């Protein structure tokens, strides 16, 4: 099954090796290649209708480069610039978590603190079998809290073009303390600290807690600790409304801008690529102890999949650390990633929501490989798999690792690679990769679910059924396996 992490982390076009010591002329040629690559990929992105306008900022060795495409509005042709302002969605959570890191370093709060210490009233249900929600759980996405509370989104059948307007109207009616009243009866979905899941509520509560311990509004804290030190313009309020892009959904319907404070700490900040380039430069330099703290693993294993303070942490196929985050609002998408060992980072902003954030990640990864080349470990692995016909991927991987010990494969990387091959109708090859995953991670329901899908496409009904059943045994909640088994066993 192509589950969320695999979709969001399409790592097939992975980071290349860090640039070796080269002559001065090579640096100039690298810049020329970078310019050509982004200009071509950006133009194709617009031509293929993935968004109306897009702005890109690349920071390499402390220097910012900007690329802009399309139009900021459908009302007329108006090219974006590095000063065009976009809603950055859930990337706002990184800003809120950076404020938390400052508060921790100043001794104002502890990451292991029970969040109820900082909330008004009693909340007996904010614990699961005796395990409370901690401050760190709010920032590493493992709080197990509901996604939105109060929930402004309309229930039942609603015209998707009207739903955002209904939600914003509902937000306007929220009372200041309504979230606390509803929180008293909210239920946790799992034990806190065990499983990452998206929660705007977690970020909102974290922002409210920070306001309480500092005795100042969130906007003031963002300005003091982030915007002013980094040289960024304000990302709150309506002061730059004239520079804001118009956002549209996938049907090209104009979407409302989000100014309501109910969404601010979780996804309501808005910046230009000029601003975000400064943010990227500061994050890459990591001179501030708070930045370093926010980038450290707070859940999981960075060799596989981990979360810092709202940064997703992983490694490239050649073992280099990688940090990323994406976001989406009603009318905008954002994607940011960094490779500290390469002193390289990129942020992409677009005026189209949803799937656009994943498509921008694809663009970023394609550009990286085109500019700096495919890592030798990956090139050797691909050649070996092709020569083997993908029949025994485990043996090929072992052989490549002897020559390239830096080769680093995760379940999600291989899973995404397999689905790319499926998309190219290379089912046998995809099956070979899925078999490797099932052998390498025998307790993964998703590995067996993906393998079952390959067998199903090959027409091998017995093996498809056996692997769907194995997946379901590992995760009884896997509805994908349930649905496919019903179809296969009914034939």
Secondary structure by P-SEA (a helix, b strand, c coil): cccaaaaacccccccccccccccaaaaaaaaaaaaaaaaaaaaaaaaaccccbbbbbbbcccbbbbbbccccccccccccccccccccccaaaaaaaaaaaaaaaacccccccccccccccccccccccccccccccccccccccccccccccccccccccaaaaaaaaaaaacccaaaaaaaaacccccccccbbbbbaaaaaaaaaaaaaaacccaaaaaaacccccccccccccccccccbbbbbcccccbbbbbccccccccccccccaaaaaaaaaaaaacccaaaaaaacccccccccccccccbbbbbcccbbbbbbcccccccbbbbbbbbcccccbbbbbcccccaaaaaaaaaaaaaaaaaccccaaaaaaaaaaaaaccccaaaaaaaaaaacccccccaaaaaaaaaaaaaacaaaaaaaaaaaaaaaccccaaaaaaaaaaaaaacaaaaaaaaaaaaaaacccaaaaaaaaaaaaac
